[in-house]
Amino acid sequence: MMTREEREKAIDLLDNLLGMIEDNQGNDYDFALKEGIEALKQEPCEDMGEVSDGYHTFNQLYYQRAILFATIVNQNKDKAWKSYKHSDGKYCFDKNGEWFIVGIDTPEGSYTYHYQKEYWDYFDCQELECGKEWDGHTEEDVTRLLSLKPVPCEDAVSRQSVHDGMIKYGFHASDMTITEFVEDVLPLVTPTRKRGKWVKTGQSFIDPNKFLCYSCSECGFDVGKVKTRFCPACGAEMKNE
């Protein structure tokens, strides 16, 4: 069974041939060609999108690629863009808004894909009137995506970290000791973290050689006598001395 694409090509070929015959006032072949074209149009065909490698169809792989690229774009939205038109102002594939192009600018150059309009909302990024000019990249340049690096987070403690910590302790933060919070919640942080150390402060009036508390060298937060691994105020990883 031929594919839909193969059938369309065969019909186009016969249509062109028929046009050439009719331009020459026609002959006995034009009727046969018309019959052949009509027969082809009625011929059932296989949808290429449903062709499988034994594990996934092309349609399934196309969908997965869209989701994976949308994930990359949405995590790098400051570098990404999308448009229904190419840089020359023409609609993608001349389909009048049926397709769009989405791209991301990596340290090694841009990379783009085309998707049908139903995927438009999957990509949370800047919308352009016209797409950026193609820099010549091909499918072999997909490795450019590997050059994208996570953006360092200024807030060392993520909201998810605090959320997970609260769930662990039944949302009763008041029941947690400072040590429990610092040791169990703050380790669930972003890879980039400030570094600091505990500084002795609050010298005792009775014994000058004793210190009443420690404070963070990064933010000055006072934790008393308990030196924890992380500062509970700014999330800095502490060097205990």
C-alpha positions in Angstrom: 0.0 0.0 0.0 1.3 3.4 -0.9 1.6 6.3 1.5 -0.5 9.4 1.3 2.6 11.3 0.2 3.4 8.8 -2.6 -0.2 9.0 -3.8 -0.2 12.8 -3.9 3.0 12.8 -5.9 1.5 10.2 -8.4 -1.6 12.4 -8.8 0.5 15.5 -9.4 2.5 13.7 -12.0 -0.5 12.5 -13.9 -2.1 16.0 -13.6 1.0 17.5 -15.2 1.0 14.9 -17.9 -2.7 15.5 -18.6 -2.1 19.2 -18.8 0.6 18.6 -21.4 -1.7 16.4 -23.5 -4.6 18.9 -23.3 -2.3 21.7 -24.4 -1.7 19.7 -27.6 -5.5 19.5 -28.3 -5.7 16.1 -26.6 -5.9 12.6 -27.9 -7.1 9.2 -26.9 -4.8 9.2 -23.8 -6.5 12.1 -21.9 -9.6 10.1 -21.0 -7.4 7.2 -19.7 -5.3 9.6 -17.6 -8.4 11.2 -16.1 -9.7 7.8 -15.1 -6.3 7.0 -13.6 -6.3 10.1 -11.5 -9.8 9.5 -10.2 -8.8 5.9 -9.3 -5.8 7.1 -7.5 -7.8 9.6 -5.4 -10.0 6.7 -4.3 -7.1 4.4 -3.5 -6.7 3.8 0.3 -3.3 4.7 1.5 -1.2 4.4 4.6 -0.7 7.4 6.9 3.0 7.9 7.2 2.4 9.3 10.7 1.2 5.9 11.8 4.2 4.0 10.4 6.0 2.4 13.3 9.5 1.1 14.0 7.9 -1.5 16.2 7.9 0.7 19.3 6.7 4.2 18.3 4.9 5.7 15.4 6.1 8.8 13.6 3.2 10.7 15.2 4.2 9.6 18.7 7.8 10.6 18.1 6.7 13.9 16.7 4.6 14.6 19.7 7.4 13.6 22.1 9.8 15.9 20.3 7.4 18.8 20.6 7.1 18.2 24.4 10.8 17.9 24.9 11.6 21.0 22.9 8.8 22.9 24.7 10.4 22.0 28.0 13.8 23.3 26.9 12.2 26.5 25.6 10.1 27.1 28.6 13.1 26.8 30.9 15.0 29.3 28.7 12.3 31.6 27.7 14.6 34.6 27.7 16.5 33.0 24.8 13.5 31.6 22.9 11.0 33.0 20.4 8.2 31.8 18.1 6.4 33.2 15.0 3.9 32.1 12.3 6.2 33.8 9.7 9.7 33.3 8.5 12.2 36.1 8.5 11.1 37.1 4.9 7.6 37.8 6.2 6.0 34.8 4.6 3.9 32.3 6.5 5.7 29.0 7.2 5.4 26.6 4.3 2.9 29.2 2.8 0.2 27.7 5.0 -1.3 31.0 6.2 -0.9 30.3 9.9 -1.2 26.6 9.9 2.4 26.1 11.0 4.8 28.2 13.0 8.5 28.2 13.8 10.0 28.2 17.3 13.7 28.9 18.0 16.1 29.2 20.8 19.4 31.1 20.8 22.2 29.0 22.4 25.8 29.9 23.1 26.7 28.0 19.9 24.0 29.4 17.7 20.3 29.1 17.2 18.2 26.0 16.7 14.7 25.8 15.4 11.8 23.5 14.7 8.5 23.9 12.9 5.2 22.8 14.5 1.5 22.8 13.6 -0.5 25.6 15.2 -2.1 23.3 17.8 1.3 23.2 19.6 1.5 27.0 19.8 0.5 27.3 23.4 3.0 24.7 24.5 5.8 27.2 24.0 5.9 29.9 26.6 8.2 32.4 25.0 8.4 35.7 23.1 6.1 36.0 20.1 7.7 37.7 17.1 6.0 39.2 14.0 8.6 37.4 11.9 11.1 34.7 12.9 14.8 35.4 13.1 17.0 34.9 10.1 18.1 31.3 9.6 21.8 30.9 10.3 22.3 27.8 8.2 21.9 25.2 11.0 20.9 21.7 10.1 19.7 18.6 12.1 23.3 17.9 12.9 23.4 21.1 14.9 20.9 19.8 17.4 23.9 19.3 19.8 23.8 23.1 20.2 21.0 22.5 22.7 23.6 20.9 25.0 25.4 24.2 25.3 22.5 25.7 27.3 23.4 25.9 31.0 21.1 26.4 34.0 20.8 30.0 35.0 22.2 30.4 38.6 19.5 31.2 41.1 20.1 34.1 43.4 17.8 32.7 46.0 19.6 29.6 47.2 16.6 28.0 48.7 13.8 27.0 46.2 10.2 27.3 47.0 9.9 23.5 46.3 12.5 22.8 49.0 10.5 24.7 51.6 7.3 23.1 50.5 8.8 19.6 50.7 10.2 20.3 54.1 6.9 21.6 55.4 5.1 18.4 54.1 7.7 16.2 55.9 6.8 17.9 59.2 3.1 18.1 58.6 3.1 21.8 57.9 3.9 22.5 61.5 7.0 24.6 61.1 6.8 25.7 64.7 7.4 22.1 65.8 10.7 22.1 64.0 13.9 22.9 65.7 16.3 25.2 63.9 18.7 22.3 63.4 16.0 20.1 61.9 15.0 22.8 59.4 18.5 23.6 58.4 19.7 20.0 58.1 16.6 18.5 56.4 15.1 21.4 54.3 18.0 23.5 53.2 20.0 20.7 51.6 17.2 20.5 49.0 18.5 23.5 47.2 19.7 24.7 43.8 23.2 23.5 42.6 24.6 27.0 42.9 25.0 28.0 46.5 26.8 30.8 48.4 29.6 29.7 50.7 30.2 31.2 54.2 31.4 30.5 57.7 30.2 30.9 61.2 31.7 33.9 62.9 31.9 34.0 66.7 30.0 36.9 68.2 28.4 38.0 71.5 31.4 37.8 73.8 30.5 36.9 77.4 31.0 39.6 80.0 31.8 37.1 82.6 34.4 35.1 80.6 35.9 37.0 77.6 37.1 33.7 76.2 33.6 32.3 75.8 31.3 33.3 72.9 27.5 33.3 73.3 26.6 32.8 69.6 27.6 32.5 66.0 26.5 34.6 63.1 26.6 34.0 59.3 29.5 35.7 57.5 27.3 36.3 54.5 24.2 37.8 56.0 24.9 38.3 59.7 22.1 36.0 60.8 22.5 34.9 64.5 22.0 31.2 65.1 23.0 31.1 68.8 25.4 28.3 69.8 24.2 25.8 67.2 26.5 25.8 64.2 24.5 24.2 61.3 25.6 23.1 57.9 23.6 25.8 56.1 22.6 29.3 57.1 18.8 29.3 57.7 18.5 32.9 56.5 20.4 33.0 53.2 21.0 29.3 52.5 24.8 29.7 52.3 26.7 26.5 52.9 28.8 27.0 56.0 32.3 26.1 56.9 32.4 25.1 60.5 35.6 26.2 62.2 
